[in-house]
């Protein structure tokens, strides 16, 4: 965490759905917190020293608190388990100031598509749009009502007319028909999507036509798999060369550079593994990276001298890395 990090108290922990808890964070001294915009997230230092990114889900008009929600992932790397099992009301957490790589841009209307815990940034957007009296509709896909976060709020009179819930009980045949939903685009609308990789892939495929220009379709990915799911190009195999040893390794589709390097005994710093935190930034000595992160500014992307090995891939057949 940087020197401008915040130390916040956990004011309240509440169950929002099966396996999902929300955390209300406030200043221990009281008073206002740094402002945030819809779609923003916090870097949270969880017990054990890990840092994880969690989207803010409350209304940006609220200045006295931040609210995040965490889904417990038994198969994850430990961050969500630490939040669920070790953090209690009254504890203090170190967090970054809010950062936004998923901004809510102006449009005449909005289509929001969420899956599972991907509801969090879109809920913040829905709150802001509701307050602004802007046209919007949220489609929220979950397995069951019990696994639908913030269901009470979303089915309340204030939101229900703008929200459609879709429960598939894990049956692909019952999933939301994205092609039917997104075949046509109302004039001036933007689409925002956040959720698991299959959902984002379905949205990308359904909007991959002239009615939905790419700049009008926005995604937030929580994992390397999710980042790959919304890429415009299919993954192809390429080679990475380690400068210090001259060793070369193939990076097949479905694997990341970071995974391949680790499998071959190289220790590369990493944290979020979703392209948002910058911990795994690696210098590129030769070759052209295909940037899939949300961390590097456009000038560094254009220079092609650095890449996030947790999510980014290659446009060239080979990359030489300064490792």
Order of alpha helices (4+ residues) and beta strands (2+ residues): beta-beta-beta-beta-beta-alpha-beta-beta-alpha-beta-alpha-beta-alpha-beta-alpha-beta-alpha-beta-beta-alpha-beta-beta-alpha-beta-beta-beta
